[in-house]
Amino acid sequence: MLSQGTGLTMPLAARGRRQQPATMPTSAQIRAARGLLGWSQAELATRAGLSARTIERAERGEGMPQVTVRTLEAIARTLRAGGIEFLGNANGLGVRLRPRRD
């Protein structure tokens, strides 16, 4: 199914479990990205216009963060603006800093 207006593919829950939208980062990717940037949870929260508690909740656990898609989009957008690339391929998921173009 497609989410109206976002262009994101929203998978149906499988066997009662929530699945990660294909273009959204996992909790581990959010933690790793924030670490690469040297940002605290409070700094990411401020930059994304969210509360530090929301960032803590998004980073807790593994897999799909327990936050709304809109919140996850704000986090991902903010991290990308900071220079993060989210990776997902046959070797697994990850993050890296986008190369600087001087």
Buried (B, 14 or more C-beta within 10 A) or exposed (E): EEEEEEEBEBEEEEEEEEEBBEBBBBBBBBBBBBEBBEBEBEBBBBBBEBBBEBBEBBBEEEEBBEBEBEBBBBBBEBBBEBBBEBEBEEEEBBBEEEEEEE
